[in-house]
C-alpha cells in the first residue's frame, strides 16, 4: 500500500461508510453538534466546506439552519452518490483534504469532519495549506477529531498497514498568530470526557482566522 489516501479512495472509504451507516441513520434526525456550537458562539456561516462530509448530513443541517451554501468532499464514492440522491440542496464530490478543488478565499467556514486522524502524516502540511488557502480572512475553522494527551498511533483494525494517528490536530493551525482558538469541548463517543480514557477523547475545536491581528506593529515601541 502506497498511502492511506489511496486506500480510502480505492475501497476503505466505502467500507468505512458502510460500517457507520446504521449509526448515521439513527443520528440523522438529531441536532448536529457543530451546528449547535456555531449557534452558541453566534456564528452565521454563509458558505461552508466540510472535508470528510460522508453523505452530507451535517451540510444539510447547515443549509437548513443557516441558509448556507454548502459544499463537501469525501473519498467514499458510495457516500457521495447517496448524498447526491438524498440532498439536492448541497454540493458534494469525491476528494481529499490535501488537494481541494476550490478557489482561494472561497469559504467563510471550513469543517474537518472527523477525518484528520486517518490522513497520511506526510500530507499534513499540504492539508493545512489547502484549508488556509480556501478560508477567507475572518473565517471560521472547525476541527472534530481525537484529542489525546500526546501524539501517537494505533493500528487500524479494518485494513492492514493503515494507522489511526491521534493528536491535537488544531495545532496544525494554532501555531500561526492569525489563528485564535475561540471554542473547545472534549467528550467521547458516549458524550462524557473520561479522564482515564485518553484513547477515546474527542474534541471539537473552533478557530478564527484574522490576519490583521497576527502581527501588531511595534506594540512595545516607546511613546513619542
N, CA and C of each residue as an Amber inpcrd file, in Angstrom:
protein
   672
   0.8400000  -1.1900000   0.0000000   0.0000000   0.0000000   0.0000000
   0.8780000   1.2430000   0.0000000   0.6420000   2.1620000  -0.9330000
   1.4690000   3.3480000  -1.0510000   1.0920000   4.4310000  -0.0550000
  -0.1740000   4.5970000   0.2190000  -0.5950000   5.6520000   1.1330000
  -1.9760000   5.3410000   1.6890000  -2.2830000   5.9650000   2.8140000
  -3.6190000   5.8100000   3.3830000  -4.6460000   6.4960000   2.5000000
  -4.2570000   7.5940000   1.8720000  -5.1750000   8.2790000   0.9610000
  -5.6240000   7.3410000  -0.1570000  -4.6880000   6.6340000  -0.7580000
  -5.0440000   5.7030000  -1.8310000  -5.9550000   4.5990000  -1.3160000
  -5.6780000   4.1150000  -0.1080000  -6.5040000   3.0470000   0.4620000
  -7.9510000   3.4970000   0.6290000  -8.1450000   4.7240000   1.0880000
  -9.5110000   5.2160000   1.3050000 -10.1940000   5.5770000  -0.0110000
  -9.4550000   6.0630000  -0.9700000 -10.0480000   6.3440000  -2.2790000
 -10.4310000   5.0580000  -3.0070000  -9.6280000   4.0140000  -2.8510000
  -9.8620000   2.7790000  -3.5920000 -10.9970000   1.9470000  -2.9990000
 -11.0130000   1.7900000  -1.6730000 -12.0290000   0.8960000  -1.0990000
 -12.4020000   1.2100000   0.3420000 -11.4370000   1.6180000   1.1570000
 -11.7160000   1.7310000   2.5890000 -12.6800000   2.8680000   2.9140000
 -12.6940000   3.9140000   2.0850000 -13.6780000   4.9720000   2.2870000
 -15.0980000   4.4360000   2.1920000 -15.3370000   3.5850000   1.1930000
 -16.6600000   2.9630000   1.0500000 -16.9640000   2.0180000   2.2140000
 -15.9560000   1.2410000   2.6130000 -16.1570000   0.3000000   3.7120000
 -16.4430000   1.0350000   5.0190000 -15.7160000   2.1270000   5.2530000
 -15.9410000   2.9220000   6.4690000 -17.3630000   3.4770000   6.4850000
 -17.8230000   3.9670000   5.3440000 -19.1850000   4.4980000   5.2730000
 -20.2150000   3.4140000   5.5730000 -20.0340000   2.2310000   5.0070000
 -20.9980000   1.1520000   5.2330000 -21.0070000   0.7120000   6.6940000
 -19.8250000   0.6990000   7.3320000 -19.7650000   0.2890000   8.7410000
 -20.4750000   1.2790000   9.6540000 -20.4620000   2.5470000   9.3010000
 -21.0370000   3.5860000  10.1730000 -22.4160000   4.0510000   9.7190000
 -22.9330000   3.4870000   8.6480000 -24.1880000   3.9730000   8.0780000
 -25.3620000   3.8020000   9.0420000 -25.4400000   2.6750000   9.7270000
 -26.5640000   2.4420000  10.6440000 -26.5890000   3.4940000  11.7460000
 -25.4110000   3.8060000  12.2990000 -25.3470000   4.8390000  13.3340000
 -25.7240000   6.1980000  12.7650000 -25.2470000   6.5030000  11.5710000
 -25.5730000   7.7900000  10.9510000 -27.0750000   7.9020000  10.6840000
 -27.6950000   6.7990000  10.2930000 -29.1440000   6.8150000  10.0660000
 -29.8940000   7.1500000  11.3550000 -29.4160000   6.6150000  12.4840000
 -30.0640000   6.8840000  13.7680000 -29.8940000   8.3430000  14.1800000
 -28.7220000   8.9100000  13.8660000 -28.4110000  10.2720000  14.3030000
 -28.8890000  11.3450000  13.3390000 -29.3540000  10.9280000  12.1660000
 -29.6550000  11.8920000  11.1040000 -30.6670000  12.9500000  11.5370000
 -31.6560000  12.5350000  12.3140000 -32.7200000  13.4650000  12.7060000
 -32.4520000  14.1800000  14.0320000 -31.3120000  13.8900000  14.6360000
 -30.9450000  14.5980000  15.8570000 -30.2110000  15.8890000  15.5000000
 -30.1820000  16.8320000  16.4300000 -29.4830000  18.0800000  16.1840000
 -27.9880000  17.8600000  16.0380000 -27.3870000  18.4890000  15.0310000
 -25.9540000  18.3240000  14.8070000 -25.1710000  19.1470000  15.8260000
 -24.1420000  18.5360000  16.4200000 -23.3990000  19.1910000  17.5000000
 -22.6240000  20.4100000  17.0240000 -22.0940000  20.3790000  15.8160000
 -21.3440000  21.5320000  15.3190000 -22.2890000  22.6830000  14.9960000
 -23.4510000  22.3840000  14.4560000 -24.4610000  23.4240000  14.2350000
 -24.8290000  24.0780000  15.5620000 -25.0240000  23.2640000  16.5980000
 -25.3710000  23.7950000  17.9210000 -24.2740000  24.7010000  18.4650000
 -23.0200000  24.3080000  18.2870000 -21.8960000  25.1210000  18.7580000
 -21.8400000  26.4460000  18.0120000 -22.0070000  26.4210000  16.7050000
 -21.9680000  27.6580000  15.9250000 -23.0780000  28.6100000  16.3530000
 -24.2400000  28.0680000  16.6510000 -25.3210000  28.9160000  17.1610000
 -24.9460000  29.5140000  18.5170000 -24.3170000  28.7250000  19.3660000
 -23.9750000  29.1820000  20.7120000 -22.9420000  30.2970000  20.7010000
 -22.0260000  30.2800000  19.7210000 -20.9920000  31.3200000  19.6610000
 -21.3660000  32.4120000  18.6620000 -22.6290000  32.4110000  18.2520000
 -23.1740000  33.4580000  17.3810000 -22.4210000  33.5540000  16.0570000
 -22.1790000  32.4040000  15.4620000 -21.5320000  32.3380000  14.1490000
 -22.5960000  32.0230000  13.0980000 -22.6140000  32.7970000  12.0220000
 -23.6100000  32.6320000  10.9680000 -22.9120000  32.3270000   9.6370000
 -22.5580000  31.0770000   9.4000000 -21.8480000  30.7400000   8.1660000
 -22.6960000  30.9880000   6.9300000 -22.0430000  31.4610000   5.8880000
 -22.7200000  31.7330000   4.6240000 -22.3000000  30.7690000   3.5160000
 -21.0250000  30.3760000   3.5190000 -20.5240000  29.4460000   2.5060000
 -19.5800000  28.4670000   3.1960000 -19.9730000  27.1910000   3.2040000
 -19.3370000  26.1880000   4.0570000 -18.7240000  25.0780000   3.2130000
 -17.5350000  24.6310000   3.6320000 -16.9290000  23.4220000   3.0900000
 -16.7150000  22.4430000   4.2310000 -17.1820000  21.1990000   4.0530000
 -16.8400000  20.1440000   5.0060000 -15.9370000  19.1360000   4.3200000
 -14.7820000  18.9090000   4.9210000 -13.8160000  17.9220000   4.4490000
 -14.0480000  16.6460000   5.2490000 -14.3670000  15.5630000   4.5530000
 -14.8130000  14.3500000   5.2330000 -16.2920000  14.4340000   5.5410000
 -17.0740000  14.7830000   4.5240000 -18.5030000  15.0840000   4.7230000
 -19.3960000  13.8560000   4.7230000 -18.8470000  12.6640000   4.3740000
 -19.6550000  11.4670000   4.2070000 -20.7860000  11.7600000   3.2050000
 -22.0240000  11.4490000   3.5400000 -23.1040000  11.6790000   2.5720000
 -23.6800000  13.0910000   2.6630000 -23.2530000  13.8660000   3.6920000
 -23.6650000  15.2670000   3.7500000 -24.7050000  15.6110000   4.7880000
 -24.8870000  14.7630000   5.8010000 -25.9000000  15.0370000   6.8270000
 -25.6750000  16.3870000   7.5070000 -24.4310000  16.6440000   7.9120000
 -24.1430000  17.9070000   8.6040000 -24.3350000  19.0970000   7.6710000
 -23.8980000  18.9790000   6.4360000 -24.0570000  20.0800000   5.4840000
 -25.5290000  20.3770000   5.2330000 -26.3370000  19.3380000   5.1760000
 -27.7750000  19.5510000   5.0200000 -28.3260000  20.3530000   6.1930000
 -27.8790000  20.0160000   7.4080000 -28.3200000  20.7620000   8.5900000
 -27.8370000  22.2080000   8.5410000 -26.6020000  22.4210000   8.0800000
 -26.0690000  23.7880000   7.9720000 -26.8940000  24.6120000   6.9900000
 -27.3020000  23.9790000   5.9090000 -28.1270000  24.6720000   4.9210000
 -29.5070000  24.9940000   5.4940000 -30.1030000  24.0420000   6.1980000
 -31.4440000  24.2480000   6.7410000 -31.4590000  25.2990000   7.8460000
 -30.4600000  25.2700000   8.7260000 -30.4510000  26.1620000   9.8880000
 -29.9780000  27.5620000   9.5230000 -28.8960000  27.6410000   8.7380000
 -28.2780000  28.9380000   8.4610000 -28.5770000  29.4790000   7.0630000
 -29.1390000  28.6350000   6.2000000 -29.3080000  29.0410000   4.8100000
 -27.9960000  29.1370000   4.0700000 -26.9780000  28.4140000   4.5530000
 -25.6350000  28.4980000   3.9800000 -25.5400000  27.7170000   2.6720000
 -24.6870000  28.2080000   1.7910000 -24.3180000  27.4860000   0.5730000
 -23.2720000  26.4560000   0.9740000 -23.5410000  25.1730000   0.7400000
 -22.7310000  24.1150000   1.3440000 -22.0820000  23.1960000   0.3150000
 -20.8050000  22.8980000   0.5590000 -20.0120000  22.0240000  -0.2960000
 -19.2950000  21.0010000   0.5790000 -19.0570000  19.8150000   0.0110000
 -18.3520000  18.7930000   0.7690000 -17.5260000  17.8940000  -0.1200000
 -16.4520000  17.3440000   0.4590000 -15.6610000  16.3310000  -0.2270000
 -15.4810000  15.1320000   0.6970000 -15.3480000  13.9650000   0.0940000
 -15.1520000  12.7300000   0.8410000 -14.5430000  11.7060000  -0.1110000
 -13.6730000  10.8070000   0.3870000 -13.0810000   9.8030000  -0.5000000
 -14.0210000   8.6680000  -0.8810000 -15.1750000   8.5670000  -0.2280000
 -16.0930000   7.4580000  -0.4880000 -17.0400000   7.7720000  -1.6440000
 -16.9110000   7.0270000  -2.7190000 -17.8170000   7.1880000  -3.8570000
 -19.2490000   6.8300000  -3.4720000 -19.4060000   5.7990000  -2.6620000
 -20.7420000   5.3710000  -2.2360000 -21.4210000   6.4670000  -1.4190000
 -20.6900000   7.0530000  -0.4720000 -21.2620000   8.1170000   0.3590000
 -21.6740000   9.3130000  -0.4820000 -20.8320000   9.6920000  -1.4280000
 -21.1300000  10.8500000  -2.2770000 -22.3580000  10.5770000  -3.1400000
 -22.4590000   9.3800000  -3.7110000 -23.6150000   9.0550000  -4.5530000
 -24.9100000   9.0700000  -3.7450000 -24.8880000   8.5220000  -2.5380000
 -26.0840000   8.5350000  -1.6940000 -26.4310000   9.9630000  -1.2950000
 -25.4190000  10.7550000  -0.9670000 -25.6560000  12.1470000  -0.5990000
 -26.2820000  12.9520000  -1.7180000 -25.8230000  12.7290000  -2.9320000
 -26.4010000  13.4400000  -4.0790000 -27.8710000  13.0760000  -4.2640000
 -28.2080000  11.8220000  -3.9510000 -29.5990000  11.3880000  -4.0570000
 -30.4560000  11.9420000  -2.9200000 -29.8850000  11.9830000  -1.7120000
 -30.6580000  12.4030000  -0.5330000 -30.7940000  13.9110000  -0.4040000
 -29.7540000  14.6510000  -0.8310000 -29.7080000  16.0890000  -0.5550000
 -29.4160000  16.8800000  -1.8310000 -30.4560000  17.4140000  -2.4270000
 -30.2690000  18.2320000  -3.6300000 -29.8560000  19.6590000  -3.2950000
 -29.8880000  20.0140000  -2.0210000 -29.6000000  21.3840000  -1.5860000
 -28.1310000  21.6340000  -1.2790000 -27.2770000  20.6030000  -1.3890000
 -25.8470000  20.7620000  -1.1440000 -25.0650000  20.1800000  -2.3160000
 -23.7830000  20.5350000  -2.4070000 -22.9250000  20.0680000  -3.4930000
 -21.7730000  19.2650000  -2.9080000 -21.6570000  18.0010000  -3.3010000
 -20.5850000  17.1490000  -2.7910000 -19.8670000  16.4550000  -3.9380000
 -18.6130000  16.0710000  -3.6810000 -17.8250000  15.3750000  -4.6900000
 -16.7290000  14.5630000  -4.0220000 -16.2000000  13.5950000  -4.7610000
 -15.0920000  12.7870000  -4.2630000 -13.8430000  13.6570000  -4.2030000
 -13.1190000  13.5680000  -3.0940000 -11.8980000  14.3530000  -2.9570000
 -11.2250000  14.1000000  -1.6290000 -10.0200000  14.6610000  -1.4830000
  -9.2530000  14.5170000  -0.2480000  -8.7230000  15.8730000   0.1960000
  -8.3380000  15.9440000   1.4640000  -8.0220000  17.2260000   2.0960000
  -6.7650000  17.8850000   1.5590000  -5.8700000  17.1090000   0.9570000
  -4.5910000  17.6610000   0.5080000  -4.6670000  18.3300000  -0.8570000
  -5.8120000  18.2710000  -1.5090000  -5.9400000  18.8380000  -2.8610000
  -7.3770000  19.3180000  -3.0540000  -7.6840000  20.4890000  -2.5210000
  -9.0560000  20.9950000  -2.5530000  -9.3500000  21.6620000  -3.8940000
 -10.4180000  21.2390000  -4.5730000 -10.7380000  21.7710000  -5.9080000
 -11.5540000  23.0580000  -5.8470000 -11.0620000  24.0230000  -5.0730000
 -11.7910000  25.2750000  -4.8850000 -10.8360000  26.4590000  -4.9710000
 -11.3990000  27.6240000  -5.2700000 -10.6040000  28.8360000  -5.4350000
 -10.1170000  29.3650000  -4.0920000  -9.1280000  30.2380000  -4.1390000
  -8.6280000  30.8960000  -2.9360000  -9.7410000  31.7040000  -2.2720000
  -9.7120000  31.7570000  -0.9470000 -10.6340000  32.5990000  -0.1710000
 -12.1020000  32.3330000  -0.5210000 -12.4210000  31.0680000  -0.7070000
 -13.7330000  30.6910000  -1.2370000 -14.7950000  30.5200000  -0.1500000
 -14.3760000  30.1700000   1.0820000 -15.3330000  29.8050000   2.1290000
 -15.1300000  30.6560000   3.3770000 -16.2310000  30.9540000   4.0620000
 -16.1120000  31.6190000   5.3620000 -16.0880000  30.6180000   6.5090000
 -16.3970000  29.3480000   6.2040000 -16.3750000  28.2980000   7.2240000
 -15.8660000  27.0020000   6.6000000 -14.8740000  26.3810000   7.2430000
 -14.3630000  25.0810000   6.8090000 -14.3890000  24.1330000   7.9990000
 -14.9090000  22.9300000   7.7650000 -15.0360000  21.9120000   8.8070000
 -14.2220000  20.6860000   8.4140000 -13.4090000  20.1950000   9.3440000
 -12.7940000  18.8770000   9.1990000 -13.6500000  17.9020000   9.9960000
 -14.3860000  17.0520000   9.2880000 -15.3730000  16.1950000   9.9260000
 -14.8450000  14.8400000  10.3420000 -14.0230000  14.8070000  11.3720000
 -13.5120000  13.5640000  11.9520000 -12.7950000  12.7170000  10.9030000
 -11.7950000  13.3140000  10.2850000 -11.0730000  12.6180000   9.2200000
  -9.5620000  12.7640000   9.3160000  -9.0700000  13.7750000  10.0250000
  -7.6360000  14.0530000  10.0150000  -6.8130000  12.9120000  10.6060000
  -7.3660000  12.1660000  11.5360000  -6.5980000  11.0850000  12.1660000
  -6.2680000   9.9570000  11.1900000  -6.9440000   9.9190000  10.0650000
  -6.6960000   8.8830000   9.0620000  -5.8680000   9.3790000   7.8840000
  -5.4840000  10.6410000   7.9020000  -4.7020000  11.2120000   6.7990000
  -3.2250000  10.8560000   6.9430000  -2.5400000  10.7370000   5.8020000
  -1.1020000  10.4900000   5.8100000  -0.3790000  11.6320000   6.5160000
   0.5660000  11.2750000   7.3690000   1.3110000  12.3010000   8.1030000
   2.1230000  13.1850000   7.1610000   2.5720000  12.6390000   6.0520000
   3.3510000  13.4300000   5.0960000   2.5000000  14.4610000   4.3680000
   1.1770000  14.3650000   4.5020000   0.2730000  15.3120000   3.8360000
  -0.2010000  16.4420000   4.7470000   0.1670000  16.4300000   6.0220000
  -0.4080000  17.3980000   6.9520000  -0.0990000  18.8410000   6.5770000
   1.1300000  19.1120000   6.1230000   1.4560000  20.4830000   5.7250000
   0.6270000  20.9080000   4.5170000   0.4470000  19.9930000   3.5620000
  -0.3810000  20.3090000   2.3900000  -1.8410000  20.5240000   2.7910000
  -2.3140000  19.7150000   3.7170000  -3.7010000  19.8420000   4.1770000
  -3.9240000  21.1900000   4.8480000  -2.9950000  21.5820000   5.7100000
  -3.1120000  22.8820000   6.3780000  -3.0530000  24.0180000   5.3600000
  -2.1430000  23.9020000   4.3920000  -2.0260000  24.9420000   3.3600000
  -3.3180000  25.0740000   2.5650000  -3.8850000  23.9470000   2.1530000
  -5.0880000  23.9730000   1.3240000  -6.2750000  24.5730000   2.0750000
  -6.4390000  24.1930000   3.3320000  -7.5440000  24.7570000   4.1150000
  -7.3580000  26.2540000   4.3120000  -6.1450000  26.6780000   4.6450000
  -5.8770000  28.1060000   4.8380000  -6.0710000  28.8750000   3.5380000
  -5.6710000  28.2810000   2.4350000  -5.8290000  28.9330000   1.1240000
  -7.2960000  29.1890000   0.8040000  -8.1440000  28.2310000   1.1270000
  -9.5610000  28.3370000   0.7710000 -10.3890000  29.1150000   1.7930000
  -9.8450000  29.3250000   2.9890000 -10.5990000  30.0090000   4.0460000
 -10.3850000  31.5140000   3.9700000 -11.4730000  32.2420000   3.9370000
 -11.4060000  33.7000000   3.9020000 -10.8190000  34.2560000   5.1950000
 -10.2130000  35.4340000   5.0980000  -9.8190000  36.1330000   6.3070000
 -11.0660000  36.4280000   7.1490000 -10.9270000  36.2990000   8.4510000
 -12.0180000  36.4060000   9.4230000 -12.9840000  35.2240000   9.3270000
 -12.5080000  34.1390000   8.6910000 -13.3120000  32.9340000   8.5860000
 -13.1770000  32.0400000   9.8130000 -13.9800000  30.9830000   9.8310000
 -14.0530000  30.0540000  10.9630000 -13.6080000  28.6700000  10.5200000
 -12.7290000  28.0530000  11.3110000 -12.2320000  26.7070000  11.0470000
 -12.6440000  25.8110000  12.2010000 -13.2630000  24.6730000  11.8810000
 -13.7550000  23.7520000  12.9060000 -13.1200000  22.3890000  12.6870000
 -12.5650000  21.8320000  13.7520000 -11.9220000  20.5240000  13.6750000
 -12.5680000  19.5980000  14.6930000 -13.1230000  18.4910000  14.2100000
 -13.5780000  17.4210000  15.0980000 -12.6530000  16.2330000  14.9130000
 -12.0000000  15.8190000  15.9910000 -11.0620000  14.7000000  15.8810000
 -10.6800000  14.2190000  17.2780000  -9.8810000  13.1630000  17.3000000
  -9.3890000  12.6670000  18.5820000  -8.5490000  13.7400000  19.2770000
  -8.4760000  13.6460000  20.6050000  -7.8390000  14.6910000  21.4090000
  -7.0320000  14.0490000  22.5370000  -5.9330000  13.3630000  22.1920000
  -5.1420000  12.6610000  23.1990000  -4.1720000  13.6020000  23.9190000
  -3.5510000  13.1340000  25.0040000  -2.5990000  13.9910000  25.7200000
  -1.2860000  14.2050000  24.9840000  -0.9680000  13.3450000  24.0220000
   0.2450000  13.4900000  23.2090000   0.0350000  12.7010000  21.9150000
   0.8060000  12.9960000  20.8620000   0.6220000  12.2930000  19.5880000
   1.0770000  10.8300000  19.6710000   0.2950000   9.9400000  19.0870000
   0.6760000   8.5390000  18.9580000  -0.1670000   7.9120000  17.8560000
   0.1080000   6.6610000  17.5230000  -0.6830000   5.9760000  16.5030000
  -1.1540000   4.6280000  17.0190000  -2.3300000   4.2360000  16.5690000
  -2.8890000   2.9190000  16.8290000  -3.0080000   2.1550000  15.5190000
  -2.9140000   0.8370000  15.6050000  -3.1610000   0.0150000  14.4280000
  -4.6270000   0.1310000  14.0360000  -4.8780000   0.4000000  12.7760000
  -6.2460000   0.4990000  12.2620000  -6.7900000  -0.9170000  12.0940000
  -7.8920000  -1.2660000  12.7560000  -8.3100000  -2.6650000  12.8140000
  -8.9320000  -3.2100000  11.5330000  -9.2730000  -2.3470000  10.5920000
 -10.0530000  -2.7860000   9.4400000  -9.2280000  -3.0250000   8.1780000
  -7.9590000  -2.5730000   8.1720000  -7.1450000  -2.7220000   6.9670000
  -5.6750000  -2.7440000   7.3540000  -4.9920000  -3.7880000   6.9340000
  -3.5800000  -3.9550000   7.2730000  -2.7390000  -2.8180000   6.6890000
  -1.8010000  -2.3350000   7.4800000  -0.8900000  -1.2940000   7.0250000
  -1.3790000   0.1200000   7.2440000  -2.5970000   0.2720000   7.7480000
  -3.1690000   1.5950000   7.9980000  -3.1340000   1.8680000   9.5030000
  -2.9300000   3.1370000   9.8590000  -2.8970000   3.5230000  11.2660000
  -3.8780000   4.6590000  11.5380000  -4.3200000   4.7300000  12.7750000
  -5.0900000   5.8750000  13.2670000  -4.1220000   6.7640000  14.0380000
  -3.8680000   7.9570000  13.5120000  -2.8950000   8.8760000  14.1020000
  -3.6310000   9.8740000  14.9910000  -3.3890000   9.7690000  16.2820000
  -4.1270000  10.6050000  17.2270000  -3.2300000  11.7250000  17.7540000
  -3.7310000  12.9520000  17.6460000  -3.0360000  14.1370000  18.1400000
  -4.0430000  15.2810000  18.1940000  -3.6390000  16.3820000  18.7720000
  -4.4590000  17.5890000  18.7300000  -4.2160000  18.2620000  17.3820000
  -5.0780000  17.9770000  16.4140000  -4.8680000  18.4810000  15.0580000
  -5.1070000  19.9800000  14.9290000  -5.6780000  20.6050000  15.9410000
  -5.8140000  22.0620000  15.8740000  -4.4520000  22.7490000  15.8870000
  -3.4160000  22.0370000  16.3460000  -2.0670000  22.5990000  16.3520000
  -1.5270000  22.8040000  14.9390000  -2.1300000  22.1610000  13.9520000
  -1.7440000  22.4040000  12.5600000  -1.9640000  23.8570000  12.1690000
  -2.8700000  24.5250000  12.8730000  -3.2020000  25.9190000  12.5790000
  -2.9030000  26.8510000  13.7530000  -3.0580000  26.3470000  14.9680000
  -2.9700000  27.1930000  16.1480000  -1.6090000  27.8080000  16.3920000
  -0.5530000  27.2390000  15.7880000   0.7840000  27.8220000  15.9510000
   0.8850000  29.1740000  15.2640000   0.0420000  29.4060000  14.2560000
   0.1370000  30.6340000  13.4630000  -0.6220000  31.7580000  14.1680000
  -0.0230000  32.9490000  14.2740000  -0.6850000  34.0390000  15.0100000
  -1.9710000  34.5420000  14.3740000  -2.2450000  34.1650000  13.1270000
  -3.5100000  34.5710000  12.5080000  -4.6810000  33.7290000  12.9940000
  -4.3980000  32.5950000  13.6510000  -5.4620000  31.6970000  14.1120000
  -5.5850000  31.7620000  15.6350000  -6.8090000  31.9370000  16.0980000
  -7.0920000  32.0030000  17.5290000  -8.1820000  30.9930000  17.8760000
  -7.9210000  30.1810000  18.8840000  -8.9400000  29.2440000  19.3540000
 -10.0160000  30.0070000  20.1110000 -11.2680000  29.8080000  19.7160000
 -12.3740000  30.5120000  20.3690000 -13.3310000  29.5600000  21.0850000
 -13.1900000  28.2490000  20.8280000 -14.0830000  27.2890000  21.4820000
 -13.4390000  25.9190000  21.4300000 -13.5930000  25.1660000  22.5220000
 -13.1010000  23.7890000  22.5580000 -13.9350000  23.0020000  23.5590000
 -14.4280000  21.8630000  23.1190000 -15.1690000  20.9840000  24.0190000
 -14.6880000  19.5640000  23.7980000 -14.4840000  18.8350000  24.8930000
 -13.9320000  17.4860000  24.8400000 -14.9540000  16.5040000  25.3910000
 -15.1210000  15.3890000  24.6780000 -16.0340000  14.3420000  25.1220000
 -15.5260000  13.0170000  24.5790000 -16.3530000  11.9930000  24.6350000
 -16.0810000  10.7350000  23.9540000 -17.3220000  10.3890000  23.1510000
 -17.2980000   9.2370000  22.4930000 -18.4850000   8.8030000  21.7490000
 -19.6970000   8.6760000  22.6680000 -19.4480000   8.4340000  23.9550000
 -20.5490000   8.3180000  24.9130000 -21.0130000   9.6750000  25.4140000
 -20.2700000  10.7350000  25.0320000 -20.6460000  12.0740000  25.4460000
 -20.0240000  12.5230000  26.7480000 -19.1840000  11.6730000  27.3620000
 -18.5550000  12.0050000  28.6420000 -17.0440000  12.0180000  28.4620000
 -16.3830000  13.0870000  28.8990000 -14.9300000  13.1980000  28.7910000
 -14.2810000  12.4660000  29.9660000 -13.9980000  11.1940000  29.7950000
 -13.4470000  10.3860000  30.8770000 -11.9450000  10.6290000  31.0010000
 -11.5120000  11.0350000  32.1860000 -10.1010000  11.3570000  32.3880000
  -9.2080000  10.1360000  32.2290000  -9.7280000   8.9510000  32.5420000
  -8.9120000   7.7510000  32.4920000  -9.0170000   7.0250000  31.1550000
  -9.6250000   7.6460000  30.1500000  -9.7410000   7.0410000  28.8250000
  -9.2340000   8.0080000  27.7570000  -7.9540000   8.3500000  27.7810000
  -7.4380000   9.3130000  26.7960000  -7.5410000   8.8190000  25.3630000
  -7.5690000   7.5020000  25.1720000  -7.6500000   6.9540000  23.8190000
  -8.9950000   7.2260000  23.1610000 -10.0130000   7.5510000  23.9680000
 -11.3590000   7.7550000  23.4420000 -11.7620000   9.2190000  23.3520000
 -10.9290000  10.1150000  23.8480000 -11.3180000  11.5230000  23.8850000
 -11.4140000  12.1160000  22.4830000 -12.4860000  12.8570000  22.2740000
 -12.7380000  13.5420000  21.0090000 -13.0100000  15.0070000  21.3220000
 -12.4560000  15.8920000  20.5110000 -12.6720000  17.3260000  20.7220000
 -13.2780000  17.9650000  19.4830000 -14.0750000  18.9810000  19.7240000
 -14.4780000  19.9120000  18.6700000 -13.8320000  21.2470000  19.0090000
 -12.9620000  21.7020000  18.1260000 -12.2250000  22.9400000  18.3360000
 -12.5900000  23.9300000  17.2420000 -12.8870000  25.1540000  17.6430000
 -13.2330000  26.2190000  16.7020000 -12.1350000  27.2760000  16.7520000
 -11.5940000  27.6080000  15.5750000 -10.5800000  28.6470000  15.4620000
 -11.0660000  29.7390000  14.5220000 -10.6490000  30.9570000  14.7970000
 -10.9600000  32.0780000  13.9110000  -9.6730000  32.5610000  13.2560000
  -9.7660000  32.9020000  11.9910000  -8.6230000  33.4070000  11.2320000
  -8.7590000  34.9200000  11.0700000  -7.7310000  35.6490000  11.4820000
  -7.7330000  37.1030000  11.2970000  -6.2960000  37.5740000  11.1170000
  -5.9060000  37.7840000   9.8740000  -4.5250000  38.1660000   9.5840000
  -4.1900000  39.5640000  10.0890000  -5.1910000  40.3940000  10.2960000
  -4.9360000  41.7570000  10.7620000  -4.4170000  41.7800000  12.1930000
  -4.7680000  40.7690000  12.9740000  -4.3270000  40.6990000  14.3650000
  -3.0340000  39.9010000  14.5320000  -2.5070000  39.3330000  13.4540000
  -1.3880000  38.4030000  13.5650000  -0.1050000  39.0760000  14.0440000
   0.2260000  40.2150000  13.4720000   1.4840000  40.8830000  13.8040000
   1.2340000  42.3690000  14.0360000   0.8400000  42.7690000  15.2330000
   0.6370000  44.1970000  15.5050000   1.9530000  44.9640000  15.3410000
   1.8530000  46.1580000  14.8260000   3.0390000  46.9630000  14.5270000
   3.6030000  47.5960000  15.7990000   4.8480000  47.2590000  16.0950000
   5.6150000  47.8890000  17.1750000   4.8090000  48.0380000  18.4750000
   4.3250000  46.9360000  19.0370000   3.4850000  47.0430000  20.2370000
   4.2350000  47.5500000  21.4690000   5.5580000  47.4590000  21.4560000
   6.3340000  47.8920000  22.6210000   7.2480000  49.0760000  22.3100000
   6.9440000  49.8080000  21.2520000   7.7590000  50.9760000  20.9220000
   7.5500000  52.0740000  21.9580000   8.5690000  52.8990000  22.1380000
   8.4910000  53.9850000  23.1190000   7.4790000  55.0250000  22.6750000
   6.7390000  55.5470000  23.6320000   5.7600000  56.5790000  23.3060000
   6.4700000  57.8680000  22.9230000   5.9460000  58.5430000  21.9030000
   6.5550000  59.7990000  21.4510000   6.0680000  60.9650000  22.2890000
